[in-house]
Amino acid sequence: METILNFIGIDVSSQWLDICSQDGSFKRIANSPTEITEWVLSLPQSTALAMEATGCYHQLLASIAFERVHEVYVLNPRDVHYYAKGIGRRQKNDKTDAEIIRRYLCNEYEHLRPWEPAT
């Protein structure tokens, strides 16, 4: 198993992906196949990506990242919500949601099970 050096948290909506990188920087890209593929191809191989389950909006990102051999984690939104409350996070917007998802992935990585597409 490869050692993960890069953790990324992504807040997914129908139109946008708000991305929080390992270094704390933020980026917003369209939730479209072209932009997602271009962004995922720019990532180093030792990357883990986490996003909340959002009905169907997260599926495109999860599939493209999985195909490019990245570790993908689709998190239960309730778990992330309680995690944010537990660390005292009160602010709620797309940017802070992406940051919380990245922080959750960094701290709980050892206990999470990677996402795989349905057979």
C-alpha positions in Angstrom: 0.0 0.0 0.0 1.3 3.4 -1.0 1.9 6.1 1.6 -0.4 9.0 1.2 1.3 12.4 1.3 -1.4 14.6 -0.1 -4.9 14.9 1.5 -7.5 16.9 -0.3 -11.0 17.9 0.9 -13.7 18.7 -1.6 -17.1 20.3 -1.0 -19.3 19.2 -3.9 -22.3 21.0 -5.3 -24.2 20.6 -8.6 -22.2 23.3 -10.3 -18.9 23.6 -8.4 -16.2 21.8 -6.5 -14.6 23.8 -3.8 -11.2 22.2 -3.1 -9.0 22.5 0.0 -5.4 21.3 -0.7 -2.9 19.9 1.7 -1.2 23.3 2.0 -4.5 24.9 2.9 -5.0 26.7 -0.4 -8.4 26.8 -2.0 -9.5 26.3 -5.6 -13.0 26.3 -7.3 -13.6 24.3 -10.5 -16.7 23.5 -12.4 -18.4 20.1 -11.7 -17.9 19.0 -15.3 -16.0 16.1 -16.8 -13.5 18.2 -18.6 -12.5 20.4 -15.6 -12.5 17.5 -13.2 -10.3 15.3 -15.4 -7.8 18.2 -16.1 -7.6 18.8 -12.3 -7.3 15.2 -11.3 -4.5 14.6 -13.9 -2.5 17.4 -12.2 -2.4 15.6 -8.8 0.5 13.5 -7.6 0.0 9.8 -7.3 0.1 9.7 -3.5 -3.1 11.7 -3.1 -6.3 10.9 -1.1 -9.5 12.8 -1.9 -12.5 13.1 0.3 -16.0 14.4 -0.3 -19.4 14.1 1.3 -22.0 11.9 -0.4 -24.3 14.4 -2.1 -27.0 12.4 -3.9 -25.5 12.1 -7.3 -23.3 15.2 -7.6 -20.2 13.6 -6.1 -20.3 10.5 -8.4 -18.5 12.1 -11.4 -15.6 13.3 -9.3 -15.3 10.0 -7.4 -15.3 8.0 -10.6 -12.8 10.1 -12.4 -10.4 10.1 -9.4 -10.8 6.4 -8.9 -10.0 5.7 -12.6 -6.8 7.7 -12.2 -5.7 5.5 -9.3 -6.2 7.9 -6.4 -7.7 6.9 -3.1 -11.2 8.2 -2.9 -13.3 8.6 0.2 -17.0 9.4 0.1 -18.0 10.4 3.6 -21.3 10.4 5.4 -22.3 14.1 5.7 -23.6 13.5 9.3 -20.2 12.3 10.4 -18.5 15.4 9.0 -21.2 17.6 10.6 -20.6 16.1 14.1 -16.8 16.3 13.5 -17.1 20.0 12.8 -19.2 20.5 15.9 -16.8 18.5 17.9 -13.9 20.8 17.0 -15.9 23.9 17.6 -16.4 25.0 14.0 -19.4 27.3 13.8 -18.8 28.9 10.4 -20.5 27.2 7.5 -19.7 27.9 3.9 -18.2 26.0 0.9 -14.7 27.0 1.7 -14.8 26.0 5.4 -16.7 22.8 4.5 -13.8 21.8 2.2 -11.4 22.6 4.9 -13.3 20.5 7.5 -13.5 17.5 5.0 -9.7 17.7 4.4 -9.1 17.9 8.2 -11.4 15.0 8.8 -9.6 12.9 6.2 -6.2 13.7 7.6 -7.2 12.8 11.2 -9.4 9.8 10.5 -7.6 8.4 7.5 -6.5 5.2 9.2 -10.2 4.3 10.2 -11.8 5.1 6.8 -12.6 2.6 4.0 -11.8 3.8 0.5 -14.7 4.2 -2.0 -15.0 1.8 -4.9 -17.6 2.0 -7.7 -20.5 -0.4 -7.5 -20.2 -3.6 -9.4 
